[in-house]
């Protein structure tokens, strides 16, 4: 599924969760293993993978454990410094 602004918040969470689940499986990790590596509970990981609302910090921990933090740069790229901020 393509991530677009037309999707509901819930649909976006479900799709992101499904993508993280596929990454976990591709890395040959169980939910318990990834949760341990991410420093979160298995239940929290289950909630993330099913698209349930969760604390953003928990999502970052999973991204870090899957070595996907650098992908956040593409998600929200930094803007060049505005000339007005230099004054």
N, C-alpha and C positions, 0 to 999 in steps of 0.2 A: 504494500500500500504506500502510495506517495503521501508524504506529509505536506498538507496544505492548510491554509488558514480557514478553509471551509469545514474542516473536521472539528468536531466538538472537543472540548478539553478531555473528556473521558475517552474518546476515540484515539486521541493523540497519546494519552497515557498507556492505553492498551497496546498500541502499535510500538511505542518505545519499549515497553515491557517485553513484548514478543521478540523484538530485535535483540534485546539483552539476553533473553533466554536462548536464542539461537547462537549468540556469541559464546555463552557459557557452555552449551552443548558442543560447539565446535572446538572449544578449548579442553574438551573431555573432563569437565568439572561437574560434580554433583552440586545440588543446591547447598548441601551442608558444607562442602569444600569451599565454594565461593563465598558463602556467608562468613565462614571462619577467616578466610583470607581478607575479606573486606571489613572484618570487625563488626559485623551486624548479626542479628539473629536470623535463623533460617526462615522464620515466619515473616520477617521484614522483607527478605529477598523474595519469598513467595508473593507477597503483596506487590512488590515492584514488578515482577514478571507478569502478574495478572492485570496490571494497570490500576491497582488500587492507589488512592492518594497516600503519599508518604512524605516524610521529611526530605527536603532537597539534599541535605548532607548525606543521607543514606544512599541516594542515587550517586553522588560523587564518589563515595567509598566503593561502590560497585564498579563504576567506571575506572577508578584507580586500580582495583584488583584485576580488571580485565585489560589493563594498559590502554585505555581509551580516552584518558583525560585530554590528550593533545587534540582529539576530535572536537573538543569544546571550542577551540580556536575557530573552527569553521562554523560552528553553531552561532556564535556571537563574536564576529571579528571586531578587533579594536579599531576605532576610528582614528584617522590622522588628527594630530593636534590642531585645533582651531586657532587661527591667528589671533582671535580675540582673547584667548587664554594666555597668550604670551605678553599681554600688556600689563 
